[in-house]
Amino acid sequence: MQVAAIHDCAINLSGRARTRCSFDIGTHLRRIAVVVLSVICRTWVPFILLGALNRVFPILASVFFCYAGNERYANHYSYPSCRKFLLWFPSTIGIFRQGKKWGLICAAPITELDFTDAKNSANLLRLIRRLQRIKGILGVDKLSFAGILPTILNRRWPETIARGEDHTPEVVRRAVHEVRRKHFNSSPHDVVLMGGAGRIGRAVQNCLKVDGINSIVIDPAAPATASIKRLSSTNILLVDVSRYGAIQRYLDEMPPGTVVLNEVFPEPSSDVLSEFKNKNIMAYHIAGVTADVYPSLPLGYGNALPCCAIHSSNMGEPILKRIA
């Protein structure tokens, strides 16, 4: 029996070693590929060729730019030693098919601290101008940005943001109904919209109102809005459409049994998720919508297409990832 146990242990360790080895190899290949693509795409030649092809066979509809958000995502795509080289340049990292057309995915290992810092304004504007030029060369209709970048750009350089339809509120609306059916059904409950005073939040609130749901708005940027402590109900669906880290301010106010639906990128930190578990709070992350993404996006995206990248009204269904 001891020999069998040792044999089983050796098999388990060997399997873990192979898994770790394959993970390490995959990580290195991904990071090397990003650097190589970044070097190639520093010329305009690939985009000129792709643009010429797209004008003959119009299959490309958009360019989507996403950023790392935090160090965990930054390390997924880049070596620390290459970060400076990649930081303010939109590297091509993939493609996606949503609806009947394709989109190009570009990214940079930028965190929110990088692009919200005023001293980086010139670098950020240069990156945005390059993306606009890529959009023009490819001949596509839409250039979209992840996270809070649209809000930042609209505040600093409103001319860089196209006034197109953002499908994120509709995805959040569908996700809200799915979570309500799953956890509340006909039970009385409050829908609390955190970040409801913002661009996406106001749109989500209007969508829910059309469905007969009067959400309660709380917003870290608008102190006059409601507080969770003042709510009489202990059955709460908290929909977070604010910004990364904001939910930490309200952890102490959330009653046990609260259900959280997070739309914010990146998903809450491990410390916040531990607090959720301690307080018996169940949480879901909206990873995006169903689409064909090559290669699949990492971590909290859960093989989905981010809501802000949607370019067709024929959108897929929301993909909810259980995180606590």
Residue pairs with C-beta under 8 A, 6 or more apart in sequence:
27 76
30 76
30 77
30 295
31 77
31 78
31 79
31 82
34 77
34 78
34 86
34 91
34 93
35 78
35 79
35 82
35 85
35 86
37 91
37 92
37 93
38 85
38 86
38 89
38 91
38 92
40 46
41 47
41 90
41 91
41 92
42 89
44 137
46 92
47 134
47 137
47 138
48 137
50 60
50 138
51 137
51 138
51 139
54 60
54 138
54 139
54 140
55 139
58 101
58 139
59 101
59 102
60 101
60 102
60 103
60 104
60 138
60 139
60 140
61 99
61 101
61 102
61 103
61 140
61 141
61 142
61 311
61 312
62 101
62 103
62 104
62 140
62 141
62 142
62 143
62 144
62 309
62 311
63 103
63 104
63 106
63 131
63 134
63 135
63 138
63 140
63 142
63 143
63 144
64 96
64 103
64 104
64 105
64 106
64 143
64 144
64 145
64 146
64 306
64 308
64 309
65 90
65 106
65 107
65 108
65 131
65 143
65 144
65 145
65 146
65 149
66 105
66 106
66 107
66 145
66 146
66 147
66 297
66 306
66 309
67 107
67 108
67 109
67 110
67 111
67 112
67 115
67 146
67 147
67 149
68 74
68 76
68 77
68 107
68 108
68 109
68 110
68 111
69 111
69 112
69 147
69 244
69 265
69 266
70 111
70 112
70 244
70 266
71 111
72 266
72 299
73 109
73 266
73 298
73 299
74 83
74 109
74 110
74 111
76 298
76 299
77 86
77 93
77 107
77 109
77 298
78 86
78 109
83 109
86 108
86 109
87 108
87 109
87 110
87 114
87 123
88 108
88 110
88 120
88 123
88 124
88 126
88 127
89 108
89 127
89 130
90 106
90 107
90 108
90 127
90 130
90 131
90 134
91 106
91 107
91 108
92 104
92 105
92 106
93 105
93 106
93 107
93 295
94 105
94 293
94 294
94 295
94 297
95 102
95 103
95 104
95 105
95 293
95 294
96 102
96 103
96 105
96 291
96 292
96 293
96 294
96 305
96 309
97 103
97 291
97 292
98 289
98 291
98 292
98 305
98 309
98 310
98 311
98 312
98 315
98 316
99 311
99 312
99 313
99 314
99 315
100 312
100 314
101 311
101 312
103 140
103 142
103 309
103 311
104 134
104 138
104 140
105 293
105 297
105 309
106 131
106 134
108 127
112 147
112 148
112 243
112 244
114 120
115 124
115 149
115 152
116 152
121 156
125 156
125 157
125 160
128 153
128 157
128 160
129 160
131 143
132 143
132 160
135 142
135 143
141 311
142 162
142 164
142 311
143 162
144 164
144 308
144 309
144 311
145 153
145 161
145 308
146 265
146 306
146 308
146 309
147 243
147 244
147 265
147 308
148 243
150 161
150 166
150 199
150 308
151 198
151 199
153 160
153 161
154 161
154 199
165 313
166 200
166 203
166 308
167 307
167 310
167 313
167 315
168 200
168 203
168 263
168 307
168 308
168 310
169 200
169 203
169 204
169 206
169 207
170 207
170 315
171 263
171 286
171 288
171 289
171 307
171 310
171 315
171 318
172 200
172 204
172 207
172 239
172 241
172 261
172 263
172 286
172 307
173 204
173 207
173 208
173 211
174 317
174 318
175 261
175 263
175 284
175 286
175 318
175 320
176 191
176 208
176 213
176 237
176 239
176 261
177 211
178 318
178 320
179 237
179 259
179 261
179 284
179 320
180 189
180 191
180 237
183 237
183 259
183 282
184 235
184 237
184 259
187 235
188 233
188 235
189 233
189 235
189 236
189 237
190 216
190 231
190 233
190 235
190 236
190 237
191 208
191 213
191 214
191 215
191 216
191 237
191 239
192 215
192 216
192 217
192 218
192 226
192 228
192 231
192 236
192 237
192 238
192 239
193 201
193 204
193 205
193 208
193 215
193 216
193 217
193 218
193 239
193 241
194 201
194 218
194 219
194 220
194 238
194 239
194 240
194 241
194 242
194 246
194 247
194 250
195 201
195 219
195 220
195 240
195 241
195 242
195 243
195 246
195 264
196 202
196 204
196 205
196 215
196 217
196 218
196 219
196 225
196 241
197 217
197 219
197 221
197 222
197 225
198 219
198 221
198 241
198 242
200 241
200 263
201 217
201 219
201 241
201 242
204 215
204 239
204 241
205 215
205 217
208 214
208 215
209 215
215 239
216 226
216 231
217 225
217 226
218 225
218 226
218 227
218 228
218 250
219 225
219 242
220 242
220 246
220 249
221 242
227 253
228 236
228 238
228 250
228 253
228 254
228 255
229 253
234 255
234 257
235 257
236 254
236 255
236 258
236 259
237 258
237 259
237 261
238 247
238 250
238 254
238 258
238 259
238 260
238 261
239 261
239 263
240 246
240 247
240 260
240 261
240 262
240 263
240 264
241 263
241 264
242 264
243 264
244 264
244 265
244 266
245 269
246 264
247 260
247 262
247 264
247 268
247 272
248 272
251 272
251 275
251 279
254 260
254 279
254 281
256 279
256 280
256 281
257 280
257 281
258 279
258 281
258 282
259 281
259 282
259 283
259 284
260 276
260 281
260 282
260 283
260 284
260 324
261 283
261 284
261 286
261 320
262 268
262 283
262 284
262 285
262 286
262 323
263 286
263 307
265 300
265 306
266 299
266 300
267 285
267 299
267 300
267 321
267 323
268 276
268 283
268 285
268 323
273 283
273 323
273 324
275 281
276 282
276 283
276 324
277 324
281 324
282 322
282 324
283 322
283 323
283 324
284 320
284 321
284 322
284 323
285 300
285 302
285 320
285 321
285 323
286 307
286 318
286 319
286 320
286 321
287 300
287 301
287 302
287 303
287 304
287 319
287 320
287 321
288 297
288 301
288 302
288 304
288 305
288 306
288 307
288 309
288 318
288 319
289 304
289 305
289 307
289 310
289 315
289 316
289 317
289 318
289 319
290 304
290 305
290 316
290 317
290 319
291 304
291 305
291 316
293 303
293 304
293 305
296 303
297 303
297 304
297 305
297 306
300 321
300 323
302 319
302 321
303 319
304 319
305 316
